[in-house]
Amino acid sequence: MGEMKFLSSEGDTKISWNPEKEKEVSIAKDKFDELLKKGFIAFRVDDKGKKTSRRIYEFLPYAGTILLIPPIAGG
């Protein structure tokens, strides 16, 4: 099972998918691509629950957990 976590206008949001189900993967990939276009930064989370130090730039259906960090506005 794959899982993507991100902050939305509704609070913490989670999308799950089965890598063997094309429709679920497609929905998750579309959301991933949408969030990247909005400036979110994506990281793969390791099996111990820690984000890796490497960003990912494309959707990985077998990644396990993906964490998307929203852009931060400064001023």
Secondary structure, DSSP 8 states (H G I E B T S, - for coil): -EEEEEEETTEEEEEEE-TT-HHHHHHHHHHHHHHHHTT-EEEEE-TTS-EEEEEE-S--TTSSEEEEE------
